[in-house]
Amino acid sequence: MPLVQVSLLKGRTAQQKRNLLKAITDAVVEAVNAKPASVRVIINEIDSEHWSVAGVPFSERDV
């Protein structure tokens, strides 16, 4: 039973997350010949103040 965990900043739409879940499942099925029903995908959504690059939280970055 393959398990894939993905961490994303909060803010994606439900449809974007559905698209991601489907694409990841399809990739795992193709790559390791798994049955779709055996593939598990977990999306961990992270608040932008809890994710940083070079010590600067995304909530404080100039975009």
Protein Blocks (a to p, Z undefined) as FASTA:
>chain_A
ZZddddddehiafklmmmmmmmmmmmmmmmnopafklpccddddddfklcceehiafklp
cZZ
